Amino acid sequence: MADNKLLCNHSREIPRYILGAAANYDDPVINNLIHYFKYENFKNLAPLISELIIEFIGRAGFVVSDFILVPVPLHPFRERQRGYNQSKLLAEILSEKLEIDLVDGLKRIKKTRPQAQARKSNDRERNVKDCFKAINENQIKGQNILLVDDVFTSGATINEAVRILKSAGARKIASLVAARA
């Protein structure tokens, strides 16, 4: 599996957070697994992908009991198009298996083009700038958050989500992803 370790963000503009990636997106098996889950309507892959994340948490020795889960949201248009939010499916399974609360703490308020269509890092950052809004802030303020997404590529989406969650009063944030590109 992956050699990924818990990594800290050291950007001045983005509050610090920990990134935990269960696998490498360069692995063709992982790449195909996530592709079919995300783009080919194979929702039944969610338990397998969630298990990869849970195994990673165990290998890393990461204690999650004092965290809540927050999935990265899709814009309502894209979620209707796809039929589901892959990050929320993962978060729902993780919530059940890890016995920690899931909170819809973010809403996507700006319809952005898919990040995969933006090749440069600064294009990805501009694409997601101000695309999230904190919701259920009373459930976020003072909480440690596990931010759940499928893939970490440039970090633009996670960075923006972290920025908004921190501005809503979140304490520590760790992002858990199935794979890191």
C-alpha positions as CSV (number, residue, x, y, z in Angstrom):
1,M,0.0,0.0,0.0
2,A,1.1,3.6,0.5
3,D,4.1,5.0,2.2
4,N,2.1,8.1,2.9
5,K,2.6,9.5,6.4
6,L,0.8,12.2,8.3
7,L,1.9,15.4,6.7
8,C,1.5,19.0,8.1
9,N,0.7,21.9,5.9
10,H,3.2,24.8,6.3
11,S,1.5,27.5,4.2
12,R,1.3,30.9,5.7
13,E,-2.1,31.7,4.1
14,I,-3.8,28.4,5.1
15,P,-4.1,27.4,8.7
16,R,-2.1,24.3,9.7
17,Y,-3.7,20.9,9.3
18,I,-2.6,17.3,9.1
19,L,-3.0,15.3,5.9
20,G,-3.5,11.6,6.1
21,A,-3.6,9.8,2.8
22,A,-4.3,6.1,2.8
23,A,-2.7,5.4,-0.6
24,N,-0.9,6.9,-3.6
25,Y,-3.0,7.9,-6.5
26,D,-0.2,6.9,-8.9
27,D,-0.9,3.3,-8.0
28,P,-3.0,2.1,-11.0
29,V,-5.2,-0.1,-8.8
30,I,-6.0,2.8,-6.5
31,N,-6.4,5.2,-9.4
32,N,-8.9,2.9,-11.1
33,L,-10.7,2.1,-7.9
34,I,-11.3,5.8,-7.2
35,H,-12.2,6.6,-10.8
36,Y,-14.9,3.9,-10.9
37,F,-16.2,5.1,-7.5
38,K,-16.3,8.7,-8.4
39,Y,-17.1,8.8,-12.1
40,E,-18.7,5.4,-13.1
41,N,-21.3,5.2,-10.4
42,F,-19.7,2.3,-8.5
43,K,-21.0,3.5,-5.1
44,N,-20.5,-0.1,-3.8
45,L,-16.8,0.6,-3.7
46,A,-17.3,3.1,-0.7
47,P,-16.9,0.4,2.0
48,L,-13.6,-0.9,0.4
49,I,-12.2,2.6,0.1
50,S,-13.3,3.5,3.6
51,E,-11.5,0.4,4.8
52,L,-8.3,1.6,3.2
53,I,-8.7,4.8,5.2
54,I,-9.4,3.0,8.4
55,E,-6.3,0.7,7.9
56,F,-4.2,3.9,7.4
57,I,-5.5,5.4,10.6
58,G,-4.5,2.2,12.5
59,R,-1.1,2.1,10.9
60,A,-0.5,5.8,11.6
61,G,-1.6,5.4,15.2
62,F,-3.9,8.3,14.8
63,V,-6.5,8.7,17.6
64,V,-9.8,9.9,16.2
65,S,-12.0,9.7,19.2
66,D,-12.0,13.4,20.0
67,F,-12.8,14.4,16.4
68,I,-15.9,14.8,14.3
69,L,-16.2,14.0,10.6
70,V,-16.9,16.6,8.0
71,P,-17.2,15.6,4.3
72,V,-16.1,17.9,1.5
73,P,-19.3,18.8,-0.2
74,L,-20.2,18.9,-3.9
75,H,-22.2,21.7,-5.4
76,P,-25.9,20.6,-5.5
77,F,-25.8,20.6,-9.3
78,R,-22.8,18.2,-9.5
79,E,-24.3,16.0,-6.7
80,R,-27.6,15.7,-8.7
81,Q,-25.6,14.9,-11.8
82,R,-23.5,12.2,-10.1
83,G,-26.3,11.0,-7.9
84,Y,-24.2,11.1,-4.7
85,N,-21.3,12.8,-3.0
86,Q,-18.5,10.4,-2.8
87,S,-16.9,12.1,0.2
88,K,-20.1,12.0,2.2
89,L,-20.5,8.3,1.4
90,L,-17.0,7.7,2.8
91,A,-17.6,9.9,5.8
92,E,-20.9,8.0,6.6
93,I,-19.1,4.7,6.6
94,L,-16.2,6.1,8.6
95,S,-18.6,7.6,11.1
96,E,-20.2,4.2,11.7
97,K,-17.0,2.2,11.8
98,L,-15.0,4.6,13.9
99,E,-18.0,5.5,16.1
100,I,-17.6,9.3,15.7
101,D,-20.1,11.9,14.7
102,L,-20.6,13.2,11.2
103,V,-21.5,16.8,10.8
104,D,-22.4,18.5,7.5
105,G,-20.2,21.5,8.3
106,L,-19.6,22.9,4.8
107,K,-21.8,23.8,1.9
108,R,-20.5,24.4,-1.6
109,I,-22.0,27.7,-2.6
110,K,-20.2,28.3,-5.9
111,K,-20.5,26.0,-8.9
112,T,-16.9,25.4,-9.9
113,R,-15.5,23.4,-12.8
114,P,-14.0,20.0,-11.9
115,Q,-10.6,20.4,-10.4
116,A,-9.3,17.7,-12.8
117,Q,-9.9,20.2,-15.6
118,A,-7.5,22.8,-14.0
119,R,-3.9,21.7,-14.6
120,K,-2.0,24.5,-12.8
121,S,-2.0,24.8,-9.0
122,N,-2.9,28.5,-9.0
123,D,-5.8,27.8,-11.4
124,R,-7.1,25.2,-9.0
125,E,-6.8,27.7,-6.1
126,R,-8.7,30.3,-8.1
127,N,-11.3,27.8,-9.0
128,V,-12.2,26.9,-5.4
129,K,-11.7,30.3,-3.8
130,D,-14.7,31.2,-1.7
131,C,-16.6,28.1,-2.9
132,F,-17.5,26.9,0.6
133,K,-19.6,28.3,3.4
134,A,-19.6,27.0,7.0
135,I,-22.9,25.6,8.1
136,N,-24.0,24.2,11.5
137,E,-21.3,26.4,13.0
138,N,-22.5,25.6,16.5
139,Q,-21.4,22.0,15.8
140,I,-18.0,23.1,14.4
141,K,-16.9,25.8,16.9
142,G,-14.3,24.4,19.3
143,Q,-14.3,20.9,17.6
144,N,-11.4,18.9,16.2
145,I,-12.4,17.9,12.6
146,L,-11.5,15.1,10.3
147,L,-12.2,16.5,6.8
148,V,-13.0,13.7,4.5
149,D,-12.3,13.6,0.7
150,D,-11.4,11.1,-1.9
151,V,-8.3,12.5,-3.4
152,F,-5.7,15.2,-2.5
153,T,-4.0,16.5,-5.6
154,S,-2.8,20.1,-5.4
155,G,-4.4,20.7,-2.0
156,A,-6.5,23.6,-3.2
157,T,-9.9,22.1,-2.3
158,I,-8.8,20.9,1.1
159,N,-6.9,24.2,1.8
160,E,-10.1,26.2,1.1
161,A,-12.2,23.9,3.2
162,V,-9.7,24.2,6.1
163,R,-9.7,28.0,5.8
164,I,-13.5,28.2,6.1
165,L,-13.7,25.6,8.9
166,K,-11.0,27.5,10.9
167,S,-12.8,30.8,10.4
168,A,-15.9,29.1,11.8
169,G,-14.0,28.2,15.0
170,A,-12.7,24.7,14.4
171,R,-9.8,23.8,16.6
172,K,-7.6,21.1,15.0
173,I,-8.2,19.8,11.5
174,A,-6.9,16.6,10.0
175,S,-7.8,15.8,6.4
176,L,-8.3,12.1,5.6
177,V,-8.2,11.1,1.9
178,A,-8.2,7.8,0.2
179,A,-5.3,8.8,-2.0
180,R,-2.7,11.5,-2.6
181,A,-1.6,12.4,-6.1
